[in-house]
């Protein structure tokens, strides 16, 4: 009876750790003599000069002949099986097509895995599995250089390295590995090393393969190099490398190779706004999809459509992939992508019902940043500005360096759209203007031109009219400039056709004139009702801005509003600004009474008096703040006004500063910190001693103190010590006084 390698190894370890021969043999279900032989085999194994790598089948051809067949494909990637058989027959080496295919598959020269599209790793076979188990055994005994070199010889001798044994490859130093195993190691470490380092290593490996005339391996290294460039957002270098690799590939019909190159080229062309070539890459991928019908190709084609900004087509492929793929982790990734595409397409109800509650993504999960962005865009499309702002803060706060470069444009545009929705046009333009140099530095042309159009610096370029997002912007801008509703109708129809309705909703916050014209005529603009209740569309809504970081200052509809409030009225105003700032927000009257008048005999009368004076000061009617009774409890409901604070602005600027620091944009981070600290004029809630005011003061000062510590640590990179000392001294004095 034969026993598996794992069973023998487990029994030997149990015996060496703590057991006796009889007990362990009884537990393993073997004879004690058998267990004794296993222990002797285990102890003598590291002394063997070359541990048994695998048991080669009896009908396997010699290794030299396999190398000859392998090198044919390596040196000519476009070589077909029939042509290879003809070449081998001319050399006096008769072999069937099936035999050639078997050799090429063992050496991972015929790739069939669409799940690991960009990976040079091979499939797991009996031979590689048996050899790598022996390598694991060697590495567990000790980590000496002799053992590492012996393990590396076994690994280098394998035809290909399987995906399942990635941890084994990580334990071998790169200097002991062959070129092909170094390429496999680079794929294993893809997510753990910085992308510029990955790009340099992949480029050096590609050049080393080219010197040895290993063309197929050089293409695989070039794909990893293109993938690193894709993450670094350098599309021009991507296209230059793609041209070299596509010519080197020749007439190869390898679907995995063609799909990988076409996908990366399509994303690069779309970044360069070359719509014609980008659509050609999409068409090539769709032809491969028709011939193979694989769910992961649907996923890649959907990703490619998002780069071309046609989210209607992307959703078709995402839904098709979601209906086939059963793996939980992959399904979670597809659901996140589908939800993001659906919210951009304006399918808010679908996102709410199908994805938001079912994703169950936690803060430390892989797709948490995407989830927060989905939530932010969803709430923004529903007109819930304060909730959208909170999710945007979380998106900036949790994103890593590579993620942030992808999401920074969307967060900047969303922040500016929220400002526009509240009528803060100057602040919105300032936000976009500050992000413009960053987009130019990263050479993301689509985002750069979009910001320029939003700022009014340029019209929509005619050569980009084939890009759906730019054509939609052209329709909206023309409708705003000419007041001709024909263009607005075209924009609605075009957005629905290309899945850009959600983007249209955000874009109309910058250009609201067509909506105003329709509302003035009593017509429906075909927008969500919650969006039409925003101040940018409903100009009768009052918008207040409370400066509470110091002495209280009030603005009504962006005009200074003189107030003369008692400390208690001031505390109530700040409480409303922090907890009652948007329509439909609710605050319990019991909580208000307990906070402000815990010992009063008639607290309801006092609340009525204070709230009445506050209404008159703010010029609000009884319809703006109403009292609602529900389940024997009374609550105040905000019906028709918005309140923002300078503390909200401060929190947003702090999150942007930290985000810039994480992508090593130190000068931008510095400016953001200085801008935020300028808003702090003094301690908040002075001479206010109710529990809410005390809690608000403590929370704000703790946040400012934490950001001051981060600013001080970051400021060591700059020589401007005098300004740092002045800011630190002023803020520290404010914190001490509070």
C-alpha positions as CSV (number, residue, x, y, z in Angstrom):
1,X,0.0,0.0,0.0
2,X,1.4,3.4,-1.0
3,X,1.1,6.5,1.3
4,X,1.0,10.1,0.2
5,X,4.0,12.4,0.8
6,X,1.9,14.6,3.2
7,X,0.9,11.6,5.4
8,X,4.5,10.3,5.7
9,X,5.8,13.8,6.5
10,X,3.1,14.5,9.1
11,X,3.8,11.2,10.9
12,X,7.5,11.8,11.0
13,X,7.1,15.3,12.4
14,X,4.7,14.1,15.0
15,X,7.2,11.5,16.1
16,X,10.2,13.9,16.2
17,X,8.2,16.5,18.1
18,X,6.7,14.7,21.0
19,X,5.5,11.2,20.3
20,X,6.7,7.7,20.9
21,X,7.1,5.2,18.1
22,X,4.1,3.0,19.1
23,X,1.7,5.8,19.7
24,X,2.5,7.7,16.5
25,X,2.3,4.5,14.4
26,X,-1.1,3.7,16.0
27,X,-2.3,7.3,15.3
28,X,-1.1,7.1,11.7
29,X,-2.5,3.7,11.1
30,X,0.9,2.1,10.0
31,X,3.2,-0.5,11.4
32,X,6.0,0.8,13.7
33,X,8.6,-0.7,11.4
34,X,7.2,1.4,8.5
35,X,7.3,4.5,10.6
36,X,10.9,3.7,11.5
37,X,11.8,3.5,7.8
38,X,10.1,6.9,7.2
39,X,12.1,8.5,10.0
40,X,15.4,7.2,8.5
41,X,14.4,8.4,5.1
42,X,13.6,11.9,6.5
43,X,16.9,12.1,8.4
44,X,19.1,11.1,5.4
45,X,17.2,13.1,2.8
46,X,19.2,16.4,3.1
47,X,22.5,14.5,2.8
48,X,21.6,13.3,-0.7
49,X,23.4,15.2,-3.4
50,X,20.3,15.7,-5.6
51,X,17.0,14.8,-4.0
52,X,14.6,13.1,-6.3
53,X,12.8,15.8,-8.3
54,X,10.1,13.8,-10.0
55,X,9.6,10.4,-11.5
56,X,9.7,10.8,-15.3
57,X,7.2,8.7,-17.2
58,X,8.7,5.7,-19.1
59,X,7.7,7.1,-22.5
60,X,9.1,10.6,-22.0
61,X,11.7,11.7,-24.5
62,X,15.3,12.6,-23.4
63,X,15.8,16.1,-21.9
64,X,18.0,17.2,-24.8
65,X,15.3,16.6,-27.3
66,X,12.7,18.4,-25.1
67,X,15.1,21.4,-25.1
68,X,15.4,21.3,-28.9
69,X,11.6,21.4,-29.3
70,X,11.3,24.1,-26.6
71,X,13.9,26.4,-28.3
72,X,12.0,26.3,-31.6
73,X,9.0,28.1,-30.0
74,X,11.2,30.3,-27.8
75,X,13.1,31.7,-30.8
76,X,10.1,32.0,-33.1
77,X,6.9,32.7,-31.1
78,X,4.7,32.7,-34.2
79,X,5.8,29.1,-35.1
80,X,2.8,26.7,-35.6
81,X,2.7,23.1,-34.6
82,X,2.7,21.8,-38.1
83,X,5.6,24.0,-39.1
84,X,7.5,22.8,-36.1
85,X,6.9,19.2,-37.0
86,X,8.2,19.8,-40.5
87,X,11.4,21.4,-39.2
88,X,12.0,18.5,-36.8
89,X,11.4,16.0,-39.5
90,X,14.1,17.7,-41.7
91,X,16.5,17.3,-38.8
92,X,15.7,13.6,-38.7
93,X,13.6,13.8,-35.5
94,X,10.1,12.4,-36.2
95,X,7.5,13.5,-33.7
96,X,3.8,13.9,-33.7
97,X,1.9,17.2,-33.3
98,X,0.5,15.9,-30.0
99,X,4.1,15.3,-28.7
100,X,5.2,18.9,-29.7
101,X,2.1,20.4,-28.0
102,X,2.8,18.4,-24.8
103,X,6.4,19.7,-24.6
104,X,5.3,23.3,-25.3
105,X,2.6,23.1,-22.6
106,X,5.1,21.7,-20.1
107,X,7.3,24.7,-20.7
108,X,4.4,27.1,-20.6
109,X,4.8,28.1,-24.2
110,X,1.2,27.4,-25.0
111,X,-0.8,29.3,-22.5
112,X,-4.5,28.5,-21.9
113,X,-5.2,30.2,-18.5
114,X,-7.4,33.3,-18.9
115,X,-7.6,33.6,-15.1
116,X,-3.9,34.6,-14.9
117,X,-3.7,36.5,-18.1
118,X,-0.5,38.4,-17.5
119,X,1.3,35.7,-15.5
120,X,4.2,33.7,-16.9
121,X,3.6,31.0,-14.4
122,X,2.7,27.5,-15.7
123,X,0.2,24.9,-14.6
124,X,0.7,22.4,-11.8
125,X,1.7,18.9,-12.9
126,X,2.6,15.7,-11.1
127,X,6.3,16.2,-11.8
128,X,6.5,19.8,-10.6
129,X,4.3,19.0,-7.6
130,X,6.6,16.2,-6.5
131,X,9.8,18.2,-7.0
132,X,8.5,21.2,-5.1
133,X,7.4,19.1,-2.1
134,X,11.0,18.0,-1.8
135,X,12.1,21.6,-2.0
136,X,9.7,22.5,0.8
137,X,11.2,19.7,2.9
138,X,14.7,21.0,2.3
139,X,13.8,24.6,3.2
140,X,12.1,23.6,6.4
141,X,15.2,21.8,7.6
142,X,17.5,24.8,7.4
143,X,18.2,28.1,5.5
144,X,21.9,27.7,4.8
145,X,23.4,28.9,1.5
146,X,24.2,25.3,0.5
147,X,20.6,24.3,1.0
148,X,19.2,27.3,-0.8
149,X,21.5,26.6,-3.8
150,X,20.4,23.0,-3.9
151,X,16.7,24.0,-3.8
152,X,17.3,26.6,-6.5
153,X,18.9,24.0,-8.8
154,X,15.8,21.8,-8.4
155,X,13.5,24.8,-9.2
156,X,15.6,26.0,-12.1
157,X,15.5,22.5,-13.6
158,X,11.7,22.5,-13.7
159,X,10.0,23.1,-17.2
160,X,7.7,25.7,-15.6
161,X,6.8,26.9,-12.1
162,X,3.1,26.4,-11.0
163,X,1.0,29.1,-9.4
164,X,0.2,27.0,-6.2
165,X,3.8,27.1,-4.9
166,X,4.4,30.8,-5.0
167,X,5.6,30.9,-1.3
168,X,8.4,28.5,-2.1
169,X,9.8,30.8,-4.8
170,X,9.7,33.7,-2.4
171,X,12.1,31.9,-0.1
172,X,14.9,31.5,-2.7
173,X,17.2,34.6,-3.2
174,X,17.0,35.9,-6.8
175,X,20.8,35.5,-7.3
176,X,20.4,31.7,-7.2
177,X,17.5,31.6,-9.8
178,X,17.7,31.3,-13.6
179,X,16.3,34.0,-15.8
180,X,12.9,32.3,-16.3
181,X,12.5,31.7,-12.6
182,X,13.4,35.3,-11.9
183,X,10.6,36.3,-14.2
184,X,8.3,34.0,-12.3
185,X,9.5,35.5,-9.0
186,X,8.7,39.0,-10.4
187,X,5.1,37.9,-11.0
188,X,4.9,36.5,-7.5
189,X,6.1,39.8,-6.0
190,X,4.0,42.0,-8.3
191,X,1.8,43.5,-5.6
192,X,4.4,43.8,-2.9
193,X,7.1,45.9,-4.6
194,X,6.9,49.5,-5.9
195,X,5.9,49.7,-9.6
196,X,8.9,51.7,-10.7
197,X,11.2,49.0,-9.2
198,X,9.0,46.3,-10.9
199,X,9.3,48.2,-14.2
200,X,13.1,48.3,-14.1
201,X,13.4,44.6,-13.2
202,X,11.0,43.6,-15.9
203,X,12.9,45.7,-18.5
204,X,16.3,44.2,-17.5
205,X,14.8,40.7,-17.8
206,X,13.4,41.4,-21.2
207,X,16.7,42.7,-22.5
208,X,18.5,39.7,-21.0
209,X,16.1,37.3,-22.8
210,X,16.6,39.2,-26.0
211,X,20.4,38.8,-25.8
212,X,20.0,35.0,-25.4
213,X,17.5,35.0,-28.3
214,X,14.6,33.8,-26.1
215,X,11.9,35.7,-27.8
216,X,8.9,34.2,-26.3
217,X,10.2,34.7,-22.7
218,X,11.1,38.3,-23.7
219,X,7.4,38.8,-24.7
220,X,6.2,37.5,-21.3
221,X,8.7,39.9,-19.5
222,X,7.5,42.7,-21.8
223,X,3.9,42.1,-20.8
224,X,4.9,42.5,-17.1
225,X,6.8,45.6,-18.1
226,X,3.7,47.0,-19.8
227,X,1.6,46.1,-16.8
228,X,3.9,48.1,-14.6
229,X,3.7,51.1,-17.0
230,X,-0.1,50.7,-16.9
231,X,0.0,51.1,-13.1
232,X,2.4,54.0,-13.4
233,X,0.1,55.8,-15.9
234,X,2.7,56.2,-18.6
235,X,0.7,55.3,-21.8
236,X,3.2,56.6,-24.4
237,X,5.9,54.2,-23.2
238,X,3.3,51.5,-23.1
239,X,2.5,52.0,-26.8
240,X,6.2,52.0,-27.8
241,X,6.8,48.7,-26.0
242,X,3.5,47.3,-27.4
243,X,4.7,48.0,-31.0
244,X,7.9,46.0,-30.3
245,X,6.2,43.1,-28.7
246,X,3.4,42.8,-31.3
247,X,5.9,42.7,-34.1
248,X,8.0,40.1,-32.2
249,X,4.9,37.9,-31.7
250,X,4.5,37.5,-35.4
251,X,1.6,35.4,-36.5
252,X,1.1,33.7,-33.2
253,X,-2.5,32.8,-32.6
254,X,-2.0,32.3,-28.9
255,X,-5.3,33.7,-27.5
256,X,-3.9,34.5,-24.0
257,X,-0.9,36.4,-25.5
258,X,-3.1,38.3,-28.0
259,X,-5.6,39.2,-25.3
260,X,-3.0,40.5,-22.9
261,X,-1.3,42.7,-25.5
262,X,-4.6,44.0,-26.9
263,X,-6.0,44.8,-23.5
264,X,-2.9,46.8,-22.3
265,X,-2.7,48.5,-25.7
266,X,-6.4,49.5,-25.6
267,X,-6.0,51.1,-22.2
268,X,-2.9,53.0,-23.3
269,X,-4.6,54.2,-26.5
270,X,-7.6,55.4,-24.5
271,X,-5.4,57.3,-22.1
272,X,-3.8,59.0,-25.1
273,X,-7.3,59.8,-26.4
274,X,-6.6,57.7,-29.6
275,X,-10.2,56.5,-30.0
276,X,-9.7,54.8,-33.3
277,X,-6.9,52.5,-32.1
278,X,-8.6,51.9,-28.7
279,X,-11.8,50.7,-30.4
280,X,-9.7,48.5,-32.7
281,X,-8.2,46.8,-29.6
282,X,-11.8,46.4,-28.2
283,X,-12.9,44.8,-31.4
284,X,-9.9,42.4,-31.4
285,X,-10.8,41.4,-27.8
286,X,-14.4,40.8,-28.7
287,X,-13.4,38.5,-31.6
288,X,-11.3,36.5,-29.1
289,X,-14.4,36.4,-26.9
290,X,-16.5,35.0,-29.7
291,X,-14.0,32.2,-30.4
292,X,-13.4,31.2,-26.8
293,X,-16.5,32.2,-24.7
294,X,-14.6,32.5,-21.4
295,X,-16.0,34.6,-18.5
296,X,-12.7,36.2,-17.7
297,X,-12.5,37.6,-21.2
298,X,-15.9,39.2,-20.6
299,X,-14.4,40.8,-17.5
300,X,-11.5,42.2,-19.5
301,X,-13.6,43.5,-22.3
302,X,-15.8,45.2,-19.8
303,X,-12.7,46.8,-18.2
304,X,-11.7,48.0,-21.7
305,X,-15.1,49.6,-22.4
306,X,-14.8,51.6,-19.2
307,X,-11.5,53.1,-20.5
308,X,-13.3,54.1,-23.6
309,X,-16.1,55.5,-21.3
310,X,-18.9,53.4,-22.7
311,X,-20.3,52.0,-19.4
312,X,-23.5,50.6,-21.1
313,X,-21.3,48.1,-23.0
314,X,-19.2,47.4,-20.0
315,X,-22.2,46.5,-17.8
316,X,-23.3,43.9,-20.4
317,X,-20.0,42.1,-20.1
318,X,-19.8,42.5,-16.3
319,X,-23.3,41.0,-15.8
320,X,-22.4,38.1,-18.2
321,X,-19.2,37.3,-16.3
322,X,-21.0,37.6,-13.0
323,X,-23.6,35.0,-14.1
324,X,-20.8,32.4,-14.8
325,X,-18.0,32.9,-12.3
326,X,-18.6,31.1,-9.0
327,X,-15.4,31.9,-7.0
328,X,-16.3,34.2,-4.1
329,X,-13.2,36.5,-4.2
330,X,-13.6,37.0,-8.0
331,X,-17.3,37.6,-7.7
332,X,-16.7,40.3,-5.0
333,X,-14.2,42.0,-7.4
334,X,-16.7,41.8,-10.3
335,X,-19.5,43.1,-8.1
336,X,-17.4,46.1,-7.1
337,X,-16.6,46.9,-10.8
338,X,-20.2,46.4,-11.8
339,X,-21.5,48.6,-9.0
340,X,-19.0,51.4,-10.0
341,X,-20.0,51.2,-13.7
342,X,-23.7,51.1,-12.7
343,X,-23.4,54.2,-10.5
344,X,-21.7,56.1,-13.3
345,X,-24.5,54.9,-15.6
346,X,-27.0,56.5,-13.2
347,X,-28.6,53.1,-12.1
348,X,-28.9,54.2,-8.5
349,X,-31.8,51.9,-7.5
350,X,-30.0,48.9,-9.0
351,X,-26.8,49.8,-7.1
352,X,-28.7,50.2,-3.8
353,X,-30.7,47.0,-4.1
354,X,-28.2,44.7,-5.7
355,X,-24.7,45.7,-4.6
356,X,-24.4,48.2,-1.7
357,X,-25.9,45.9,0.9
358,X,-24.6,42.7,-0.6
359,X,-20.9,43.5,-1.1
360,X,-20.1,43.4,2.7
361,X,-16.7,45.0,2.2
362,X,-14.9,46.0,5.4
363,X,-12.3,48.8,5.9
364,X,-9.3,46.4,5.6
365,X,-10.6,44.5,2.6
366,X,-9.0,44.8,-0.8
367,X,-11.8,46.7,-2.6
368,X,-12.8,49.0,0.3
369,X,-11.6,52.2,-1.5
370,X,-13.7,51.3,-4.6
371,X,-16.6,50.6,-2.3
372,X,-16.3,54.0,-0.7
373,X,-16.1,55.7,-4.1
374,X,-19.3,53.8,-5.2
375,X,-21.0,55.0,-2.0
376,X,-19.9,58.6,-2.6
377,X,-21.1,58.7,-6.2
378,X,-24.3,57.0,-5.3
379,X,-25.2,59.5,-2.5
380,X,-24.1,62.4,-4.7
381,X,-26.4,61.2,-7.5
382,X,-29.2,61.0,-4.9
383,X,-28.5,64.6,-3.7
384,X,-27.2,63.5,-0.2
385,X,-24.2,65.8,-0.1
386,X,-23.0,65.4,3.5
387,X,-23.0,61.6,3.2
388,X,-21.2,61.8,-0.1
389,X,-18.6,64.0,1.4
390,X,-18.0,61.5,4.3
391,X,-17.4,58.7,1.8
392,X,-15.1,60.8,-0.3
393,X,-13.0,61.5,2.9
394,X,-12.8,57.7,3.5
395,X,-11.8,57.1,-0.1
396,X,-8.9,59.5,0.2
397,X,-8.0,58.4,3.6
398,X,-7.8,54.6,2.8
399,X,-6.4,54.6,-0.7
400,X,-2.8,53.6,-1.3
401,X,-0.4,55.3,-3.6
402,X,-1.3,53.5,-6.9
403,X,-5.1,53.6,-6.1
404,X,-5.0,57.3,-5.3
405,X,-3.6,58.2,-8.7
406,X,-6.6,56.4,-10.3
407,X,-9.2,58.0,-8.0
408,X,-7.9,61.5,-7.5
409,X,-9.6,62.9,-10.5
410,X,-13.0,61.5,-9.5
411,X,-12.7,62.7,-5.9
412,X,-11.6,66.2,-7.1
413,X,-14.5,66.5,-9.5
414,X,-16.9,65.2,-6.9
415,X,-15.7,67.7,-4.3
416,X,-16.1,70.5,-6.8
417,X,-19.6,69.3,-7.8
418,X,-20.7,69.4,-4.2
419,X,-19.4,72.9,-3.9
420,X,-21.3,73.9,-7.1
421,X,-24.5,72.2,-5.8
422,X,-24.3,74.5,-2.7
423,X,-23.7,77.6,-4.8
424,X,-20.0,77.9,-3.8
425,X,-18.8,78.5,-7.4
426,X,-15.5,80.2,-6.4
427,X,-14.5,77.4,-4.1
428,X,-15.3,74.8,-6.7
429,X,-13.2,76.5,-9.4
430,X,-10.3,76.9,-6.9
431,X,-10.5,73.1,-6.2
432,X,-10.3,72.2,-9.8
433,X,-7.6,74.7,-10.5
434,X,-5.3,73.2,-7.8
435,X,-5.7,69.7,-9.3
436,X,-5.0,70.8,-12.9
437,X,-1.1,70.8,-12.6
438,X,-1.3,67.4,-11.0
439,X,-3.2,66.0,-13.9
440,X,-0.7,67.5,-16.3
441,X,2.2,66.1,-14.4
442,X,0.8,62.6,-14.5
443,X,0.1,63.0,-18.2
444,X,-3.5,61.8,-17.9
445,X,-4.9,63.7,-20.9
446,X,-8.6,62.8,-20.6
447,X,-8.8,64.0,-17.0
448,X,-6.7,67.1,-17.8
449,X,-8.9,68.2,-20.7
450,X,-12.0,67.5,-18.6
451,X,-10.8,69.8,-15.9
452,X,-10.0,72.5,-18.4
453,X,-13.5,72.2,-19.9
454,X,-15.1,72.5,-16.4
455,X,-12.9,75.6,-15.7
456,X,-14.0,77.1,-19.1
457,X,-10.4,77.4,-20.2
458,X,-11.1,75.5,-23.5
459,X,-13.9,74.2,-25.5
460,X,-14.4,70.5,-26.2
461,X,-11.8,69.5,-28.8
462,X,-13.4,68.4,-32.1
463,X,-10.9,65.5,-32.5
464,X,-12.1,63.9,-29.3
465,X,-15.7,63.9,-30.4
466,X,-15.6,60.1,-30.8
467,X,-15.0,59.7,-27.1
468,X,-18.4,59.4,-25.5
469,X,-17.6,61.4,-22.4
470,X,-16.3,64.4,-24.5
471,X,-19.3,64.3,-26.9
472,X,-21.6,64.4,-23.8
473,X,-19.7,67.4,-22.4
474,X,-19.9,69.2,-25.7
475,X,-23.7,68.8,-25.7
476,X,-24.1,70.1,-22.2
477,X,-21.7,73.0,-22.7
478,X,-23.6,74.1,-25.9
479,X,-26.9,73.8,-24.1
480,X,-25.6,76.0,-21.3
481,X,-24.0,78.6,-23.6
482,X,-26.8,78.9,-26.2
483,X,-29.8,78.1,-24.0
484,X,-31.0,75.8,-26.7
485,X,-32.8,72.8,-25.2
486,X,-32.2,70.7,-28.3
487,X,-28.6,70.0,-27.0
488,X,-29.9,69.1,-23.6
489,X,-32.2,66.5,-25.1
490,X,-29.3,65.1,-27.1
491,X,-27.2,64.9,-24.0
492,X,-29.9,63.0,-22.1
493,X,-30.4,60.5,-25.0
494,X,-26.6,60.1,-25.6
495,X,-25.9,59.6,-21.9
496,X,-28.5,56.9,-21.6
497,X,-27.2,55.1,-24.7
498,X,-23.6,55.0,-23.5
499,X,-24.2,54.5,-19.8
500,X,-23.1,58.0,-18.7
501,X,-26.2,59.2,-17.0
502,X,-24.5,59.4,-13.6
503,X,-21.7,61.5,-15.0
504,X,-24.3,63.8,-16.7
505,X,-26.0,64.4,-13.3
506,X,-22.7,65.5,-11.8
507,X,-21.8,67.6,-14.9
508,X,-25.1,69.4,-14.8
509,X,-24.2,70.7,-11.3
510,X,-21.5,72.8,-13.1
511,X,-23.8,73.9,-16.0
512,X,-27.4,74.2,-14.5
513,X,-28.8,76.7,-17.0
514,X,-30.7,74.1,-19.2
515,X,-32.4,72.7,-16.1
516,X,-33.3,76.2,-15.0
517,X,-34.9,76.9,-18.3
518,X,-37.0,73.7,-18.2
519,X,-38.1,74.4,-14.6
520,X,-39.1,78.0,-15.5
521,X,-41.3,76.6,-18.3
522,X,-42.9,74.1,-16.0
523,X,-41.3,71.1,-17.8
524,X,-39.6,68.1,-16.3
525,X,-35.9,67.9,-16.9
526,X,-35.8,64.1,-16.5
527,X,-33.6,64.2,-13.5
528,X,-34.0,62.5,-10.1
529,X,-36.3,64.5,-7.8
530,X,-33.7,64.4,-5.0
531,X,-31.2,66.0,-7.3
532,X,-33.6,68.8,-8.2
533,X,-34.0,69.7,-4.5
534,X,-30.3,70.9,-4.4
535,X,-29.8,74.7,-4.1
536,X,-28.1,74.8,-7.5
537,X,-31.5,73.9,-9.1
538,X,-33.9,75.1,-6.4
539,X,-32.7,78.7,-5.9
540,X,-35.3,79.4,-3.2
541,X,-33.4,77.2,-0.7
542,X,-31.3,79.1,1.8
543,X,-27.7,78.0,2.3
544,X,-25.8,79.0,5.5
545,X,-22.1,78.8,6.2
546,X,-21.0,78.9,9.8
547,X,-17.4,79.7,10.7
548,X,-17.0,78.1,14.2
549,X,-13.2,77.7,14.3
550,X,-13.0,80.8,16.5
551,X,-15.7,83.4,17.1
552,X,-18.9,82.5,15.3
553,X,-19.4,84.1,11.8
554,X,-22.4,83.5,9.7
555,X,-23.0,83.7,5.9
556,X,-26.4,83.4,4.3
557,X,-26.4,82.5,0.6
558,X,-22.7,83.4,0.5
559,X,-23.3,86.9,1.9
560,X,-22.1,88.0,5.3
561,X,-25.0,87.9,7.8
562,X,-24.6,90.0,10.9
563,X,-25.7,88.2,14.1
564,X,-25.8,89.0,17.8
565,X,-26.4,85.7,19.7
566,X,-26.2,84.7,23.3
567,X,-23.8,81.9,24.2
568,X,-26.8,79.5,24.4
569,X,-28.2,80.5,21.0
570,X,-24.7,80.3,19.6
571,X,-24.3,76.8,21.0
572,X,-27.7,75.7,19.5
573,X,-26.6,77.2,16.1
574,X,-23.4,75.2,16.1
575,X,-25.3,72.0,17.2
576,X,-27.7,72.5,14.3
577,X,-24.8,73.1,11.9
578,X,-23.0,69.9,13.0
579,X,-26.1,67.6,13.3
580,X,-28.9,69.2,11.3
581,X,-27.1,70.4,8.2
582,X,-29.2,69.1,5.3
583,X,-32.9,68.6,4.5
584,X,-34.5,65.5,6.0
585,X,-32.0,65.5,8.9
586,X,-33.7,64.8,12.2
587,X,-32.7,65.7,15.8
588,X,-34.6,64.5,18.9
589,X,-36.1,67.2,21.0
590,X,-35.5,65.0,24.1
591,X,-31.8,65.1,23.4
592,X,-31.9,68.9,22.9
593,X,-33.7,69.4,26.2
594,X,-31.4,67.1,28.1
595,X,-28.3,68.8,26.7
596,X,-29.2,72.5,27.2
597,X,-31.8,72.5,30.0
598,X,-31.3,69.3,32.1
599,X,-32.5,70.9,35.4
600,X,-35.2,73.3,34.0
601,X,-38.8,73.0,35.1
602,X,-40.2,73.9,31.7
603,X,-37.4,73.1,29.1
604,X,-39.8,72.9,26.2
605,X,-40.9,76.5,26.7
606,X,-37.2,77.6,26.8
607,X,-36.4,75.6,23.6
608,X,-39.3,77.2,21.8
609,X,-38.1,80.7,22.8
610,X,-34.5,80.1,21.8
611,X,-35.4,78.4,18.6
612,X,-37.8,81.2,17.7
613,X,-35.1,83.8,18.1
614,X,-32.7,81.7,16.1
615,X,-35.3,81.4,13.3
616,X,-35.7,85.2,13.2
617,X,-32.0,85.7,13.1
618,X,-31.5,83.3,10.3
619,X,-34.6,84.6,8.5
620,X,-36.3,81.1,8.4
621,X,-40.0,80.4,8.5
622,X,-41.8,77.7,10.4
623,X,-41.8,75.5,7.2
624,X,-38.0,75.2,7.3
625,X,-37.8,73.6,10.8
626,X,-40.9,71.6,11.7
627,X,-41.8,69.5,14.7
628,X,-42.9,65.9,14.1
629,X,-44.4,63.5,16.7
630,X,-43.6,59.8,16.3
631,X,-44.0,57.0,18.8
632,X,-44.7,59.4,21.7
633,X,-41.5,61.4,21.0
634,X,-41.1,64.7,19.3
635,X,-38.4,65.5,16.7
636,X,-37.2,68.5,14.8
637,X,-36.9,68.0,11.0
638,X,-34.9,70.1,8.6
639,X,-37.2,70.6,5.6
640,X,-35.6,73.2,3.3
641,X,-32.2,74.6,4.1
642,X,-28.5,73.6,4.1
643,X,-25.7,74.5,6.6
644,X,-22.0,74.1,6.0
645,X,-19.1,74.9,8.4
646,X,-15.5,75.8,8.1
647,X,-14.7,72.7,10.1
648,X,-16.1,70.6,7.2
649,X,-13.7,72.5,4.9
650,X,-10.9,71.9,7.3
651,X,-11.5,68.2,7.4
652,X,-11.6,68.0,3.7
653,X,-8.4,69.9,3.2
654,X,-6.7,67.7,5.8
655,X,-7.7,64.5,4.0
656,X,-6.4,66.0,0.7
657,X,-3.1,67.0,2.4
658,X,-2.6,63.4,3.7
659,X,-3.4,62.0,0.3
660,X,-0.9,64.2,-1.4
661,X,1.7,63.2,1.1
662,X,1.1,59.5,0.4
663,X,1.9,60.0,-3.3
664,X,5.0,62.0,-2.4
665,X,3.5,65.3,-3.6
666,X,5.1,67.2,-0.7
667,X,4.7,70.7,-2.0
668,X,0.9,70.2,-2.6
669,X,0.6,68.6,0.8
670,X,2.4,71.6,2.4
671,X,0.1,74.1,0.7
672,X,-3.0,72.1,1.8
673,X,-1.9,72.0,5.4
674,X,-1.1,75.8,5.4
675,X,-4.6,76.4,3.9
676,X,-6.3,74.3,6.5
677,X,-4.5,75.9,9.5
678,X,-5.5,79.3,8.2
679,X,-9.1,78.4,8.8
680,X,-8.4,77.8,12.5
681,X,-8.8,81.3,14.0
682,X,-9.3,80.3,17.6
683,X,-10.7,77.7,19.9
684,X,-14.3,76.6,18.9
685,X,-17.4,76.9,21.2
686,X,-15.8,79.4,23.6
687,X,-18.0,80.3,26.6
688,X,-20.3,77.4,25.8
689,X,-20.4,74.8,28.5
690,X,-23.2,72.4,27.6
691,X,-22.1,68.7,26.9
692,X,-22.4,68.9,23.1
693,X,-20.3,72.1,22.9
694,X,-17.6,70.5,25.2
695,X,-17.6,67.4,23.1
696,X,-17.4,69.4,19.8
697,X,-14.5,71.5,21.2
698,X,-12.6,68.5,22.4
699,X,-13.1,66.6,19.1
700,X,-12.0,69.5,16.9
701,X,-8.9,70.4,18.9
702,X,-7.8,66.7,19.1
703,X,-8.1,66.5,15.3
704,X,-6.2,69.7,14.8
705,X,-3.5,68.6,17.2
706,X,-3.1,65.3,15.4
707,X,-2.8,67.0,12.0
708,X,-0.3,69.5,13.5
709,X,1.9,66.6,14.5
710,X,1.8,65.1,11.0
711,X,2.5,68.6,9.5
712,X,5.5,69.1,11.8
713,X,6.9,65.7,10.9
714,X,6.4,66.4,7.2
715,X,7.8,69.9,7.3
716,X,11.3,68.5,7.9
717,X,11.5,68.0,4.1
718,X,11.3,71.8,3.6
719,X,13.7,74.5,4.5
720,X,11.0,77.0,5.5
721,X,11.5,76.6,9.2
722,X,10.3,80.1,10.2
723,X,6.8,79.6,8.7
724,X,6.6,76.2,10.3
725,X,7.5,77.6,13.7
726,X,5.0,80.4,13.3
727,X,2.1,78.0,12.4
728,X,3.1,75.6,15.1
729,X,3.3,78.3,17.7
730,X,-0.1,79.8,16.8
731,X,-2.0,76.5,16.6
732,X,-0.4,75.2,19.8
733,X,-1.5,78.4,21.6
734,X,-5.1,77.9,20.3
735,X,-5.1,74.2,21.5
736,X,-3.8,75.2,24.9
737,X,-6.4,77.9,25.3
738,X,-9.2,75.4,24.4
